[in-house]
Amino acid sequence: MRTHKQQMTARLRAVILGTFLASGVAVAAGHSWSLYDDTKGMWLRGTIQSTSYDRPHQLIQLDVDKPVAKTWTVVLAAPSKMELRGVPVSKLTPGLKVAVYVYPARDIPDECRALRIVIDGNTTELW
């Protein structure tokens, strides 16, 4: 028969294991850096078409003219990180002209991950 101390230790281990596994699932659900090609960094300049939130990141749809006219899905940092860095999500309004330095996705056409964003001449590092 287990002592009270052994029961508490077993429960604590179960809680720690559950927390560890849950955090791994949350990380795996994010947009991993390995999905993006860091050898092909580039600047995109365009106009925000729309914004959305895909846990845990903020996204923008960015209309660009060069090098080819198209709309990119740009993965930004989490809204809380952006707020701390001086770029609240409320600032990302349709029609706003921005420049973003991005890495393109390896397997998803027209998606990229932004490392920095330039709004009104002010550059903000997102990561």
N, C-alpha and C positions, 0 to 999 in steps of 0.2 A: 504494500500500500504506500502511495506517495505521501510525503509530508506536505504541509501547507507551503513551505518554501519551495519545494520541487514543483508544485503545481503553478506557483507564481512565476517561477523561472521558465517553465514550459509555455505559459501564456505570453510572457514577454518575448520569448523567441518567436512565437507565432505572429505576434504583432509586428515585430521587426522584419520578419521574412515577408509578411504581407505588404508592408510599406515599401520595402525594397522592390518587390515584384511590381507593385502598382506604379512606382516611379519609373521603372523600366518601360512599362507600357506607355506611359505619358511621353517619355523621350522618344520612343519609337514612332509615336503618332505625329511627331513634329516633322518639319521639313529638314531632314538631315543634310549637313554640308556635303556629304558624299554624293548627293543627287545632282550636284552642280559642278561644272567644269572650271576649276580655278586657273586653268591655263588659257582661258579665252575671255578674260575680263574686258569689258567695254563700257563706254558711256552711251546711255540712251537719253535723248532729249525729246520731250514731248509734252502733251497735255493730258492731265488726269481725266479719264472718262467716268470712272466710278471707283468707289472704295468698298471693301468688305472685310470681314473678320473671319479667319479660318484658324481656330485655336491651334497654337498660341500666337499666331502672327497676323499682322495687318497686311492686307493685299491692296494693290491698286491696279486698275486697268489703265495702261498708259498708251495713248495713241502717239506713234512716232512716224516721222516722214523719211528719215535716213537711218541706216543705209537703204532700207526698203520700207515702204509705207505698210505698217501693220499695227495691231494692238498686242501689247505684251502684258502678261500677268506678272506683276512684280511683287515678290515676297519681301516684305519689310520686317522689321523687328516686332516684338510684342508691343502693344500699345503702352504698357507701363514703362518699358525701356525707352520708347520714343518720347514719352512725356518727360522722363528724367533728363533726356538729352535736348529738350527744348522744342520738340516737334510733336505737339499734341495731335491726335488723330483728327480733331475738329478742323485743323488747318488744311487737311488733305481734301479739298473740295473739287468737285468737277469743274473743269475749265482752268484750273491752276496749272501754270507751266512749271515743270521741274526738270532737273537732270538727275540721273541716278547712275552710279557706277555699279555694274552688275556682273554676275557669273551666270551664264546660260545653263538651263537644266540639261542634263545628259540625255534624258529619255522623254521629256515632255515638251513638245513644240511650243514655242512662243512663251515659255515660262522662264523666269530668271530670279535670282536672289540678289537684293541690293545690299551693298556694303556701306554706301554713303548716299546721301540725297542732298541736292542743292535746291534751296527755295529762296527766291529773292536775293540771290548772290551769297547766301549763307550756307556753308557746307556743314552737314551734321554726319558724324560717324554713327552708324546704326548698331554696330556690334562692338 
